[in-house]
Amino acid sequence: MGGRPSKGAVVEGVVAGTVAALWYALPDVVRSRGRRVVLKTALVAAGGAYGVALARRERQEADGAADEATADTATTPEEAALARIRALTSTVPVLDAGAAGPPPPPDRTRVLLIGAAVLAGTVATVAGTVALERAIYRWGERRRARGVRLPHTQTGLVAGLLLGLSSLAAPASEARSGVTRG
């Protein structure tokens, strides 16, 4: 309980914090809006690629642990291979789909309402994010006009530090509550 975060969580926190710091510091380094768009797109792509690689590695580690657990019960390599095959191919029917008949058609009004709610939530989230990003940028520009050196970089360092620390706190919180990711 409350132990040290794993190496993966530390790396994830450092990457998240670095991406956030670079994101917000860019206006101090690159004045051209078009170039910032290109660089921020590259940052998002790099962060996404890191996330995909991390998820792939976690999945491979989980698959390897399952294979080891299956292989531990076997006495010969052939039995271990058969046990892995059985584990991968075994299925247990939960419900006989033919007994219940075809599912009823969805209620069209309900589907439309759910779709409208999801769309409204997405639009509100995007609009809120854009408004917040613009406000942060304008705040940095006002600070620059007052003579503050590297105002966007200062904001970026604080945002990066907060994001990095919060990403370290999430795995610790999950460990205390017994929640696992994936």
N, C-alpha and C positions, 0 to 999 in steps of 0.2 A: 504494500500500500504506500502510495505517495513516494515511491522510489524515483530513481533517476530516469529521465526519458530515454528511450531507445536511440541508438545511433541513427536509425532511419528517421525518427521524429525530429532529431536535431538537424539533420541535413534538410529535411522538408521545411523546417522553420527558417533555416538560413536562406534557402532558395526563395521561399515566399517573401521574406523580409527584403532580400536583395532586389527581387523583381519590383516590389512596391516602392522601394527607395529610388530605383532607377526610373520608374514610371513617373513619379512626382518631380524628380530632379531634372528631367529632360528640358524643360523650358529655360533653365539656366545655362544649359550647354548648347542647345539647338534652338535658335530663334525662329527658324522657318517652320510654319505650321505643317506644311506638306511633308517635310522631312520627319517631323515628330510623329506624324500619323504612320509613316513607314516604319520608324523605329519602334513605336508602341505596338504595331502589328507584329513585328518580329519578337518583341518581348512576350506577347500573348502566345505566339506560336511556340516559342522556346519553353515557356511555362507549361503549356499544354503537352508538349513532347515529353517534358520531364514527368508530368503526371501520368501519362500513358506508360512510360518506362517503369515508373514506380509501381503502378497497378499490375503490370505484367510480371515484375519481379516478385511481388507479394503473392500473386496467383501461382507462380512456379514454386515458390517456397511452400505454399499450402499444399499443392499437388505432391511435392516431394515428401512432405511430412505424412500425407495420407498413404503414399506408396510405401514408405518405411514402416508405417503401422501395419499395413496389410502384409508386407513381406516378413515382419517379425513373427507372425504366427505360423509361417511355413517352415519346414525342415530342410527342404532342398531348393535349389534355384528354380527347378521346374514347377514345384508347388507354389513358390512365391509368384512366378509369372502367371500361373493359373489363378491364383488368388486375386492378383491385380485385375486380370481380365474379368473374373466374376464380379469384382467390385464395380468395374466400369459398366458392365452390361446388365447388372441385376436391376429389375424394376418390380415394384410392388403395386398392383392395381389398387387405387384408393376408392374409385367409384366406377361402377359399370355404366359407362356413358349411354349404352344402348337401352338400358332399363328405364331411364328417365325420359327418353324421347328428345326431340330437338329443343334447344333452349328457346324460350319465348322471345319475340322480337323486342328490342329495347324501346322504351318509352321515348318517342321522338322529342317531346317537350323537355324532358329531363336531360337528354343528351345535348340539346341545344343550349339549355341553361348552364350546364357544366362547361361546355365549350366556351360560352360567352364569359363565364367567370374566370376560366383559365386565361383567355385572351386579355381580359381587363387586368388581371393580375400581372401578366407579362408586360403589358403596355405601361402600367403604373411603376413596375420595377425598373424598366428601361428609362422612363422619363425621370424618375427619382434619381437614378444613378447619373444620368447626364446632367441634371440640375446640380447635384452635389459636386461632380467633377468640375463643372464651370465655376461654381462658387469657390472651390479651393483654388483654381487657377486665378480667378479675379483677386482673391485675397493675397496670393503671392505677388501678383502684379502691383497691388496697392502697397505692399511692403517694399517692393523694389523701388517704387516711386518715392517712398520715404527715405530711401538710401540704404536699406538693409542689404548686406552682401549675401548673395546666393539664397534668396528667400525660398525658392522652390526646393532647393536641395535640403534646407533645414526641415521643411515640411516632409520631404521624402524620407529623411533619416528617422524622424519621429514615427511616421506611418510604417516604415519598414520594421523598426524596432517593435512597435505594438503588434503588427501582424505576425512577426516571427515569434514573439512571446506567446501570443494567443494560440498559435498553431502548436506550441509546445504544451500549453495547458490543456488542449483538447484530448490528446492521448492519455494524459494523467487522469483527467476527469472520467474518461471512458473506463480506465483500469479500475478506478474506485467504484464505479457503478456497475461494473461487470459487462458493459456494452462493448461489442467488438465491431470493427469496421469490416466492410466487404460484403 
